[in-house]
Amino acid sequence: MPSSVSSVSAVRLPLLLIVVALVMAACSTSEPDIYQADGSALAESAAQNQGPTTRSTTDSQPGSTLETNGVRGSAPPAAPSTTSRPPRAIRDQDVIVSVLPASDGYDLPATVQCLGSQIRPQQLDSSISAEAGNSDPLTRFGVEDDPAGGPGSGPVYVFRTLENDPPFAGGNRCEIAFLDPETRIPRNEVVWQSFSVYIDDWSQTKDQQIFAQWHDGGNGPGGLVPLLGFYLRGDQLRIIGRLNAGPDISNQTTETFDLHRKSGFPFGQWVDYVIKAKISVDPADEPFVRVWQDGNQIVNFEGPIGYALEADDYAKLGFYHWTGQNEWDRSKPVRSLWLREASLVRDAERRYVFGDINAFQAARITQP
């Protein structure tokens, strides 16, 4: 008996140690559900400056969003996305928006918001300029040569803003907004957006700017902050998402969360973005946002996002510096940004993968 008892104990002890180790490992890998909930006034300025807070629950749903360092939707490091088949051509009927400076010139499918004015496409037949101190008129929006130059470079759109330019809708901005019904982002439907930007180096500044955003459909309260925004502060890129499922829809009741936050933004060179998203406030619709920068996925978010409003959302591209609690850093008096391509593609049938949109963007960038 004693020998059999000791042999059983000898087996049980290693098993017990293995079980304890497995339990400890499982506990150490659980991630808290991290988000930013702004219960106080969420004006445009406050929304951008407040960091994320922590909620003491864990999301253990299969396929749930990865969260790292307060960022909801962090994508694990990965090589550029590839597919096992040749890129599929994008059908003309799926293209909602196409912007190419070389072919479009000033015949844009968008409204220009610049120098304190909103100009419809049919009213714009040349660049928008204004005096810059004692110098010659400085172009704020127009068609210019590629700032990167080089073989094969063509015309690009420039967006330029100075501190004392007349404000429009809460700040200094020079943007294009896709406001027409046929150019808006379909709600609760998979869409892709591509755009390629070159941003002048303002990495040493302390203020904040937006260079791409998705906005609510416009039938809610005025001044709602973007449901998806690309923000720069110094050299840090911050991609922010927002959610308000109602019934009280205001900035004060809107949840704000980081989808991506990283320093070292590549100023002074072309940066290509692709977004794949399905916008809905209802988790049952399986909404999501994915973002690629220069072929590498940087956001992989699954969950409700947007505002509980009926009208389709719309995209904006260009430069926006809001004025509330975001004083212009005068070490950089002129801010310039260039755009060489933008598109919005409907994917209701889920025909496309990243490689298709990436090839579509690359072909558009290189076409004469």
C-alpha positions in Angstrom: 0.0 0.0 0.0 2.6 2.6 0.9 4.5 2.1 -2.3 1.3 2.4 -4.4 0.2 5.6 -2.6 3.6 7.2 -3.1 3.6 6.3 -6.8 0.1 7.8 -7.3 1.2 11.0 -5.4 4.3 11.1 -7.7 2.0 11.2 -10.7 -0.5 13.7 -9.3 2.1 16.3 -8.3 3.4 16.9 -11.9 -0.1 17.0 -13.2 -1.1 19.5 -10.6 1.9 21.7 -11.5 0.9 21.6 -15.2 -2.7 22.6 -14.4 -1.5 25.5 -12.3 0.9 26.7 -15.0 -1.8 26.5 -17.7 -4.2 28.6 -15.5 -1.6 31.2 -14.8 -0.7 31.5 -18.5 -4.3 31.9 -19.5 -4.8 34.7 -16.9 -1.7 36.5 -18.0 -2.8 36.7 -21.7 -6.3 38.1 -21.1 -6.7 41.7 -22.4 -8.9 44.3 -20.8 -11.5 46.0 -23.0 -10.0 49.4 -23.5 -11.8 52.4 -24.8 -12.3 56.1 -24.3 -15.7 57.2 -22.9 -16.1 61.0 -22.8 -18.9 61.7 -20.4 -18.2 65.4 -20.3 -18.3 67.9 -23.1 -16.8 66.2 -26.2 -16.0 69.2 -28.3 -13.7 68.7 -31.2 -10.7 69.8 -29.2 -11.4 67.8 -26.1 -12.1 64.7 -28.1 -8.7 64.7 -29.6 -6.6 65.4 -26.5 -8.1 63.0 -24.0 -6.4 59.6 -23.7 -8.2 56.3 -23.5 -9.6 54.9 -20.2 -9.9 51.3 -19.1 -13.0 49.2 -18.5 -12.7 46.2 -16.3 -14.4 43.6 -18.6 -12.9 41.3 -21.1 -14.1 40.6 -24.6 -13.7 36.9 -25.2 -15.9 36.7 -28.3 -14.3 34.6 -31.2 -12.6 36.9 -33.6 -12.8 39.8 -31.2 -10.7 42.9 -31.8 -7.1 42.9 -30.6 -6.4 45.6 -28.0 -2.9 46.8 -27.2 -1.8 49.7 -25.0 -5.2 51.4 -25.1 -5.7 50.9 -28.8 -8.8 49.1 -29.9 -8.3 47.4 -33.2 -4.5 47.1 -33.2 -3.3 44.9 -36.0 -0.5 42.4 -35.4 2.8 43.0 -37.3 2.3 41.5 -40.7 3.9 41.4 -44.1 2.1 43.2 -47.0 -1.2 41.4 -47.7 -1.2 39.2 -50.8 -3.6 36.9 -52.5 -3.2 33.6 -54.2 -5.0 34.7 -57.4 -4.3 37.6 -59.8 -5.9 40.9 -58.9 -9.5 41.1 -59.9 -10.5 44.1 -61.9 -12.8 46.6 -60.2 -16.1 46.9 -62.0 -17.2 50.3 -63.1 -20.6 50.0 -61.5 -18.9 49.5 -58.1 -16.9 52.7 -58.2 -18.7 55.3 -56.2 -15.9 58.0 -56.3 -12.9 58.4 -58.5 -10.5 61.3 -58.1 -7.5 61.6 -60.3 -5.9 65.1 -60.8 -4.4 64.1 -64.2 -7.8 63.4 -65.7 -10.2 65.3 -63.5 -8.5 68.7 -63.2 -11.0 71.0 -61.5 -13.9 68.9 -62.6 -14.2 67.2 -59.2 -17.0 64.9 -57.9 -16.6 66.8 -54.6 -17.2 70.1 -52.8 -14.2 72.2 -52.0 -14.1 73.8 -48.5 -11.3 76.3 -48.4 -10.5 79.9 -47.5 -13.7 80.2 -45.5 -15.9 79.2 -48.4 -17.7 76.1 -49.8 -17.4 75.8 -53.5 -19.4 73.4 -55.6 -17.6 71.5 -58.4 -19.4 73.3 -61.2 -18.3 76.7 -59.7 -14.6 75.8 -59.7 -12.6 76.3 -62.8 -9.1 77.3 -61.5 -7.0 77.2 -58.3 -8.1 79.0 -55.1 -5.4 81.4 -54.0 -4.9 84.3 -51.5 -2.3 86.7 -50.5 0.3 85.3 -48.1 1.7 88.3 -46.3 3.8 90.4 -48.7 4.5 87.5 -51.1 2.7 86.6 -54.3 -0.7 84.9 -54.0 -0.2 81.4 -52.5 -2.4 78.6 -53.9 -4.6 77.0 -51.2 -6.3 74.4 -53.4 -5.3 73.6 -57.0 -3.4 71.3 -59.3 0.4 71.4 -58.9 3.4 69.3 -59.9 4.2 66.2 -57.8 6.3 67.5 -54.8 8.3 64.2 -55.0 9.2 64.7 -58.6 10.9 61.9 -60.4 10.2 60.0 -63.6 6.5 59.4 -64.4 5.3 61.9 -61.8 2.2 63.9 -62.8 -0.1 66.6 -61.6 -1.5 66.3 -58.0 -4.0 68.3 -55.9 -2.5 70.6 -53.2 -4.3 71.6 -50.0 -2.6 74.5 -48.2 -3.7 76.4 -45.1 -2.3 79.4 -43.1 -3.2 80.3 -39.5 -5.0 83.5 -40.5 -7.0 82.1 -43.3 -10.8 82.6 -42.9 -12.2 79.7 -40.9 -15.0 77.5 -42.2 -17.2 75.3 -39.9 -15.1 75.5 -36.8 -11.5 75.8 -38.0 -8.8 76.4 -40.7 -9.4 73.9 -43.4 -8.8 73.1 -47.1 -10.6 69.9 -47.9 -12.7 68.2 -50.5 -16.0 66.7 -49.2 -18.0 64.1 -51.0 -21.4 65.4 -50.1 -23.6 64.5 -53.1 -25.9 61.5 -52.5 -24.3 59.4 -55.2 -20.8 59.9 -53.7 -21.6 59.0 -50.1 -20.6 55.9 -48.1 -23.4 53.3 -48.0 -24.6 52.4 -44.5 -24.3 48.8 -43.4 -22.5 47.8 -46.6 -18.9 46.8 -47.2 -17.0 49.6 -48.9 -13.3 50.3 -49.8 -11.6 53.6 -49.8 -8.2 54.3 -51.2 -6.2 57.6 -51.1 -2.5 58.6 -51.5 -1.1 61.6 -49.6 2.1 63.5 -49.4 2.4 65.6 -46.3 4.9 68.4 -45.7 7.0 67.8 -42.6 5.4 69.3 -39.5 6.7 66.6 -37.2 8.0 69.2 -34.7 4.7 71.0 -34.1 2.6 70.5 -31.0 -0.9 71.2 -32.5 -3.2 68.6 -34.2 -4.6 68.2 -37.7 -6.9 65.9 -39.5 -6.1 64.7 -43.1 -8.8 62.2 -43.7 -12.2 61.6 -42.1 -15.6 60.0 -42.4 -18.5 62.1 -41.2 -22.1 61.5 -40.2 -24.8 61.9 -42.8 -25.7 65.4 -41.8 -29.2 65.0 -40.5 -28.1 64.9 -36.8 -27.1 67.7 -34.5 -24.6 70.1 -36.0 -20.9 69.7 -35.2 -20.7 65.9 -34.6 -17.1 64.8 -34.6 -16.0 62.3 -37.3 -16.9 58.7 -36.8 -13.5 57.8 -38.4 -10.6 60.2 -38.4 -6.9 60.3 -39.3 -5.1 62.7 -36.9 -1.5 63.9 -36.7 0.1 65.5 -33.7 3.8 66.0 -34.3 4.9 62.7 -35.9 2.2 60.6 -34.2 -0.6 59.2 -36.4 -3.7 58.5 -34.5 -6.8 56.8 -36.1 -9.9 57.4 -34.0 -13.3 55.7 -34.2 -16.6 56.9 -32.6 -19.8 55.3 -31.6 -23.2 56.6 -30.7 -26.2 54.2 -30.9 -28.6 56.8 -29.6 -31.2 57.8 -28.7 -29.3 60.9 -27.4 -26.9 61.7 -30.2 -24.5 64.4 -29.3 -20.7 64.8 -28.8 -21.2 64.6 -25.1 -22.7 61.1 -25.3 -20.4 59.7 -28.0 -17.9 57.1 -27.2 -14.4 57.7 -28.6 -11.7 55.0 -29.0 -8.3 54.6 -30.6 -8.0 52.3 -33.6 -4.3 53.0 -34.1 -1.6 55.2 -32.4 2.0 55.2 -33.5 4.8 57.7 -33.8 7.2 58.1 -36.7 4.8 59.1 -39.5 6.6 59.2 -42.8 6.4 62.9 -43.8 7.9 64.1 -47.1 6.9 61.1 -49.1 3.9 59.5 -50.6 1.9 57.3 -48.3 -0.9 55.0 -49.7 -3.9 54.1 -47.6 -6.7 51.5 -48.1 -9.7 51.3 -45.9 -12.2 48.4 -45.8 -15.2 49.0 -43.6 -18.8 48.3 -42.8 -20.4 51.0 -40.7 -23.2 50.1 -38.4 -24.1 50.8 -34.7 -25.7 47.3 -34.5 -23.3 44.5 -33.5 -25.6 42.0 -35.3 -24.6 43.6 -38.6 -21.0 42.5 -38.0 -19.5 46.0 -38.6 -15.7 46.4 -38.9 -12.9 48.7 -39.9 -9.6 47.6 -41.5 -6.8 49.9 -42.6 -3.6 49.4 -44.6 -0.7 51.8 -44.8 1.7 51.2 -47.7 0.5 47.6 -47.9 0.8 46.8 -44.2 -2.4 46.3 -42.1 -2.4 48.7 -39.2 -6.1 48.4 -38.0 -8.2 45.3 -37.6 -11.3 46.4 -35.7 -14.5 44.4 -35.3 -17.5 46.0 -33.6 -20.1 48.8 -33.9 -19.0 52.2 -35.1 -20.7 55.3 -36.3 -23.9 57.2 -35.4 -27.5 56.0 -35.3 -28.5 58.3 -38.1 -30.4 57.4 -41.3 -28.5 59.4 -43.9 -25.4 57.8 -45.5 -22.0 59.1 -44.2 -19.5 61.0 -46.4 -15.8 61.2 -46.7 -13.5 64.2 -46.6 -9.8 64.5 -47.6 -7.4 67.4 -47.1 -6.3 69.6 -44.2 -8.3 70.5 -41.2 -7.1 72.3 -38.1 -9.9 72.9 -35.5 -9.5 76.0 -33.4 -11.0 75.1 -30.0 -8.2 74.3 -27.5 -5.9 73.6 -30.4 -3.8 76.7 -30.9 -1.9 76.9 -34.2 1.8 76.1 -33.7 3.5 79.1 -35.3 6.8 77.3 -35.8 5.1 76.0 -39.0 3.1 78.9 -40.5 2.1 77.2 -43.7 0.8 73.6 -43.8 0.7 71.8 -47.1 -0.7 68.4 -48.2 -0.9 66.8 -51.6 -3.3 64.1 -53.0 -2.6 62.1 -56.1 -5.5 59.5 -56.0 -8.7 58.7 -54.1 -11.5 56.3 -54.7 -14.5 54.8 -53.0 -15.7 51.3 -54.1 -18.9 49.5 -53.2 -18.5 45.8 -52.3 -22.0 44.6 -51.5 -21.2 41.1 -53.0 -17.8 40.9 -51.2 -16.0 40.3 -54.5 -12.8 42.1 -53.6 -9.8 41.5 -51.4 -7.1 43.9 -50.4 -4.9 42.9 -53.3 -7.6 43.9 -55.8 -7.9 47.5 -54.3 -4.2 47.8 -53.9 -3.6 46.9 -57.6 -6.4 49.3 -58.6 -4.8 52.1 -56.6 -1.3 51.4 -58.0 -2.5 51.4 -61.6 -4.3 54.7 -61.1 -1.2 56.3 -59.5 1.1 55.2 -62.4 -1.2 55.9 -65.3 -0.2 58.9 -67.5 
